[in-house]
């Protein structure tokens, strides 16, 4: 079969790498792709929001399956556009992708269906939001309602920070229209865990757990980013936690979406907080996480294409997900200055070191080929260096060892990815 992947990040590289292993796939395309994806797929220069261009290409090439990677096209109706063109697509429709596209929608859904989450209020008016934070308990969390590249969450420790956060989101439009409405919620404490799942509209199958590091600097300092590294599995996601989540969070979410007439087919990413009062939902994403995908897929035994097909056909109940009894750690190599200002176009060396080394992977997030055929930096998060090991400590040591093989001028990374492993 012929497969098209839409996207250009580390998530899409990991998906492409896994899809390319399927014996069902004879030709793989990616739009627009990047310097790493080009090693496993033919990259085509079509933007992720160019639905006419994407569907036209899929028809021309007789694509059998299209996989939508990023959140923006899903929220804007990419899956709907492919379905309307009579094309087979993996990813939720627009009315289901709202689970991620609107924080207010997802919070209201959880309240209505008694899915555990933090207490919250929603505001369309900056004046009302400012009045609310004058009496609210601190610390407090402010969330832009819309999509903000995974960065639209502000944790405010003081009232002045909360005031500044409201002004930044709603008045200064730091994240554009995503901040027209905000959710203000109680600050929860505990361990954060990410759980990815496949959903076919009624059945949900949970993948292995992971844990992300969002802050730019060591010790969870610095600005919020799209993710600076991750590890899998999380030692804090126990069988007891899994049992609770399946009963009170995972299946109830799928059932709630179907009840609302928003049948969800695709990936639901559950961002969880393991509080003293039990697991609660921090957020939902309607697609594979980045960089969580880079540690989950290398541990997955299944043919990914077969699972995608089952989600589309509504036969996921017949699939048994299997994962290796090992661990994986991903360290993101970023451009110094990310997530604010950073230089692009810097040559990357050392990528050849990963060839023929079992258990080591480098997934490209922000790279491209320059005019001379060299791979150069092309984003804030440049590469995700992933390694697997018998356990998390071995995987962590191997991942950090592999970061030393790669060089580019403004290379930056956190040095404490997975440090929580030592505390487990």
Protein Blocks (a to p, Z undefined) as FASTA:
>chain_A
ZZddedjbfklmmmmmmmmmpmkbmbdcddebjfklmmmpccddddfklmmlmmmmmmmn
opabdcdfblmlmmnommmmmmmnopacedddfklmmmmmpmklmmmmmmmnopacdddd
ddfbfklmmmmmmmmccddddddfbaeehpacccdfbfklmmmmmmmmmmnomnojmlmp
ccdddddeddddddddddehjaccddddddddfbfbghiiajddfbjbdcdddfklcfkl
mmmmmmmmmmmmmmmmmmnopacedjddddddddfkopcdfbdcfbdcdfklmmmmmmpm
bdfklmmmmmmnopmmmpccddddbdddddddddehiakbccehiacehklmmgopghia
cddfbdcddfkopacdfbfblbdcddddfblmlmmmmmmmmmmmpccfklccdfkghklm
mmZZ
